[in-house]
């Protein structure tokens, strides 16, 4: 065990089972040196963890934690395309969708939950470009969805 896999173990984090697709898509696709994940929502043990909008039913702190869950689900999807997480050269891009009440403007702060987790797991290779986008609704009324692109060996 070395690198990213070792860091994951030191964090005491176990990758979850990959969330089965909610529609007609696959959780991750490898194309050449890149893996693209589908949007991952906050599902743990097959159950949606929370529903609602940031700034209404969901607090900023809850949103940050939900983004971490989504990012961990994205890493699990990424891992299905690799022999090891050590094959990750870098996380290139992350997109965070935040179901937001009309007066909620802290989408980037919610996105930090995903970004911080990726940095914890991948170190400098986890530092990435990112978009955090406020949207009116997400599948199953979840508050956050995260997708990523990774460069791999």
N, C-alpha and C positions, 0 to 999 in steps of 0.2 A: 504494500500500500504506500503510495506517495502522492505528493501534490494535492490536487483538488479532492480526491477521495479521502486522503488522510485528514485534510482540513474539515471535511464534512463530518468525519467520525469524531474529531476533537470537539466539534460543536455539539456533539450528541444528537445530531439530526439524522433521522432515517428517512430516506426517500419514500413517499407514499406510493401506493399502487397508482398507475396511470388512470386518470379519470376517463371512463369510456366516453366516446363522442356523444354529444347531445343531438347531433343531426348528421348530415351526409358529409363527413370530413374525417381526416385522420389526425391524431394528436400531434404528430411531428413528421416532417419530411426532410430527408437529406438530399441535397443537390450539390454535387462536387464537394467543395470544402466548407459548405454551410449547412446548418440545420435550422429550419424554420419551425417554430411551434405554433400551433393553433392557439387562439385565446384560451387561457385557463382561468376558471372561476373558482371561488372559495368553496370547494367541496372537500370534506374530510370524511373518510370511511363511507363514501357513497351518499353523504347528506350535505345539502347546502347549509353552510354555517350561519349565514345572515341574509336578510333581504331588506330592501329599502334604498333610500337615497342619502348620500352624504349631506350633512347640514339639516336633515329632517330626522329620520329614524336612526341614522348612523352617525356617530361622532367621528371627529378627525382621528382620534386615537384608535378607535375600532377599525377605521378605514386603513390605517397604516398596518395593523395586524392582518387584516384581510388581504392586503396587497402582498404581504409576506407569504401567506398561504398560497395565493395564486402563483407567486414566483416559484415556490417550492414544487407546486404541481407542474409548472413549466420545466423545471430542472428534471423532474421525473420523466416527462415526455421527451426531453432532449436526450436523456440517458438511454432511452430505448433505441436510439439510432447509433449508439457507440459501444465499443467494447468496455470503455471506462470513462468516467468524467475527466480523467487525466488527458484524454484526447481533445479536450476543449482548449483551443488556443486563446480565445477571448470571447467574451459576450460583446457583440457588436452593437446591437440595438434592442431597446426595450420599449414597448408601447403599453401604457397603462390607461385603461378606460375607466372613468369614474362616473357612476350614475349620480348626478348632482342636482340638489334643489337649486332653484334659480338664484339664490343669494349665496351659494357656496363657491368660493374661489381658490381653495387650497388644494387643487388637484396635484400640483407638484409635491406637496408635503405627503399626500397619500402615496404617491409613487415612490417616495423615499423608502417605504417599507419594502418594496421589491428590490430597489437598487441596493439598499444596505445589506439585505440577505445575499444577493449575488456577489457583492464585494466580500462578505464574510466567507463564502464558499470558495470563490475563485481568486481572491486576493486582487492584485493589480489587473489580472486578466478579466475580472468582473466589472471593471469600470467601463461604462458604455455610454453611447448616445441614447437619449430617451425623449419620448413625447409623453405628456400626461394630458389627456383629453377629457373634458367634461361632456357627458352625453345624457340624454333624457331617460333612457332605459337600457338595461342589459338583459341577456337571456335569463329566464327564471327569476327575474327581478333582483338579481344579485347586485351589490353595490360596486364591485370592482372586477375587472378582467385584465389579465396580463398576458402578453405574447412576447416572444424574444427571438432574436436571430443570433446564432453562435457560429464563429469560425472554428473549424475542427481539423484535426490531423487525419 
